[in-house]
Amino acid sequence: MTENMLFESYKYGGMELKNRLVMAAMTRSRSFERGVPHELASLYYTQRASAGLIITEGTEISPKSSGYLWCPGIYTEEQITSWAKIVKAVHKKGGNISMQLWHTGRISHSDFHGGMKPPAPSAIAAIGKTYTNEGWKEFSEPQEMSRDEIKSVINDYKTAAKNAMEAGFDGIEIHGAFGYLPDQFLCSGSNQRSDEYGGSVENRARFVIEIIEAIAEVMDSQRIGIKLSPSNIGNSMSDENPTETFGYLIKKLNDYNLGHIQLMEADEAAKKLPNYVANVAAHFRKIYKGTLISNNNHNRKTAIEFVESGKANLISFARWFLANPDLPERFRLNTRLNEPIKKTFYGGGAEGYVDYPFL
Ligand SMILES: Cc1cc2nc3c(=O)[nH]c(=O)nc-3n(C[C@H](O)[C@H](O)[C@H](O)COP(=O)(O)O)c2cc1C
């Protein structure tokens, strides 16, 4: 095996990805009107069509899933139609694109819910702030979801996946990482329920499994992915035993013939905690048989190392893809990269969105 392996094609859910580089989901906060993608989103994504697979920014599955201003959705006809144009343009450029489905749960504010508390597994607030119409506000204390609400949210995921298929997407990815709703159910620090969705690891994993089963009713399971962050403490996340919790879930995911699991490597802060998995992909590779995408702080060298050693099948990049529309070509040539500019990550227009230079 050589470093060229990164640039070899890869079979994914009946598709042929042209290389092993994935563009990771990135919120760009430019959907100013009714959750419809920005008019430049088509250009932004087509510029990056040389990725093996693009995963869109986190996209709201329902109005209730919202936790941030200016994020797109996939629950109205107008949103579906707008996304369909983007997908068509990416396909025309020879790219593949999956939609990331997002529910923020407690990482939200009551302003996004008409004054009502945001939904979560338990009434435990996260510490931090979100940007609302009235500026930065502390996350609200959430409302513990009833069983009926849980079923209704699972159904929202299913409808959103159906809508994504209608828009022509090649697949979907469930955002199960970084302390958003599925992660809130999984981890013991945010889930203190006493019903069948809380307590044991089997119970805490139930929500994620039911989402996958519901989505698999409306699309090919081989095009369903899920992003997980077993070693993350951001967004006030904690778990009594992440090795066991994520080990249980990831082992079980073998049964669903999924497109991928995407695993974030540990953040520095999490590495210092007891029980946390330091080398995430290497650890879970032994448990998971399907396509494993590794994410977090990769560079050309680590990407080659991970793929070559078999720790991961695909490597995803967020910030390097944001700043380098032609990242695969730059990596292939082993040449210089544009540096990502933080101040234009979120909000604004063309600047820092569609104006990063190609080689
Ligand atoms: C501007 C920006 C927005 C992001 N938005 C999302 C998102 O919507 N969904 C998601 O799963 N991760 C999101 N992330 C996290 C990235 O997908 C990725 O996990 C993280 O940046 C680590 O990858 P990197 O080191 O290649 O940047 C975002 C990251 C950035 C920089």
The ligand as a MOL file (V3000), in Angstrom:
LIG
                    3D

  0  0  0     0  0            999 V3000
M  V30 BEGIN CTAB
M  V30 COUNTS 31 33 0 0 0
M  V30 BEGIN ATOM
M  V30 1 C -17.4190 26.0650 10.8040 0
M  V30 2 C -17.6880 24.6830 11.3380 0
M  V30 3 C -18.9800 24.2270 11.4240 0
M  V30 4 C -19.2540 22.9180 11.8700 0
M  V30 5 N -20.5400 22.4490 11.8410 0
M  V30 6 C -20.7740 21.1300 12.0450 0
M  V30 7 C -22.0400 20.5510 11.7740 0
M  V30 8 O -22.9910 21.2040 11.3250 0
M  V30 9 N -22.1790 19.2290 11.9890 0
M  V30 10 C -21.1470 18.4510 12.4630 0
M  V30 11 O -21.3130 17.2470 12.6340 0
M  V30 12 N -19.9530 18.9820 12.7400 0
M  V30 13 C -19.7240 20.2860 12.5070 0
M  V30 14 N -18.4700 20.7890 12.6810 0
M  V30 15 C -17.3890 19.8810 13.1150 0
M  V30 16 C -16.6790 19.3030 11.9190 0
M  V30 17 O -17.5230 18.5170 11.0990 0
M  V30 18 C -15.5150 18.4150 12.3680 0
M  V30 19 O -16.0110 17.3450 13.1350 0
M  V30 20 C -14.4720 19.1750 13.1760 0
M  V30 21 O -14.2590 20.4740 12.6520 0
M  V30 22 C -13.1530 18.4340 13.1890 0
M  V30 23 O -12.6850 18.2290 11.8660 0
M  V30 24 P -11.4790 19.0970 11.2670 0
M  V30 25 O -10.3570 18.9650 12.2770 0
M  V30 26 O -11.1450 18.4680 9.9570 0
M  V30 27 O -11.9230 20.5140 11.1460 0
M  V30 28 C -18.1900 22.0880 12.2860 0
M  V30 29 C -16.8770 22.5740 12.2360 0
M  V30 30 C -16.6050 23.8430 11.7540 0
M  V30 31 C -15.1810 24.3150 11.6620 0
M  V30 END ATOM
M  V30 BEGIN BOND
M  V30 1 1 1 2
M  V30 2 1 2 3
M  V30 3 2 2 30
M  V30 4 2 3 4
M  V30 5 1 4 5
M  V30 6 1 4 28
M  V30 7 2 5 6
M  V30 8 1 6 7
M  V30 9 1 6 13
M  V30 10 2 7 8
M  V30 11 1 7 9
M  V30 12 1 9 10
M  V30 13 2 10 11
M  V30 14 1 10 12
M  V30 15 2 12 13
M  V30 16 1 13 14
M  V30 17 1 14 15
M  V30 18 1 14 28
M  V30 19 1 15 16
M  V30 20 1 16 17
M  V30 21 1 16 18
M  V30 22 1 18 19
M  V30 23 1 18 20
M  V30 24 1 20 21
M  V30 25 1 20 22
M  V30 26 1 22 23
M  V30 27 1 23 24
M  V30 28 2 24 25
M  V30 29 1 24 26
M  V30 30 1 24 27
M  V30 31 2 28 29
M  V30 32 1 29 30
M  V30 33 1 30 31
M  V30 END BOND
M  V30 END CTAB
M  END
